[in-house]
């Protein structure tokens, strides 16, 4: 195994296993910390850093998002795919633009590209997909929500979350 593939293996594994990370919203903080510990170990391995090196600098230098930021990123990407017809129908049916909701059509938020957040009766630590994704999307600045191209949106979204974090 070459040196290059040895160092790229943890990154590829994390990225492939993170595809379903949108399901992690609502996990208890202790579970998120366990996942973050795995991510921290992986970035230290890729960077060739010691166990005692500060991980924040390593994450920033390698342009990696923390677990919570990665969850936010995945939720926003899912909403973008739903709004642009690139997501499965069962997901797209859960996302409604505020402008499309009759009761909200006259509100200022109807033109900002925000999505309606349905009311829920679930307990406070449990946020279903239909609630978590609109909340994450509505936290984005309106200019960022207006990108139609998935590649452009993906790049701008990661930059926005990365700059906000570091």
Buried (B, 14 or more C-beta within 10 A) or exposed (E): EEEEEEEEBBBEEBEEEBEEBBEBBBBEEEEBEEBBEEBBEBBBBBBEBEEEEEBEEBBBEEEBBBBBBBBBBBBBBBBBBBBBEEBEEEBBEBBBBBBEEEEBEEEEBBEBBBBBBEEEEEEEEEBEBBBBBBBBBBEBEEEBBEBEEEEEBBEBBBEBBBEEBB
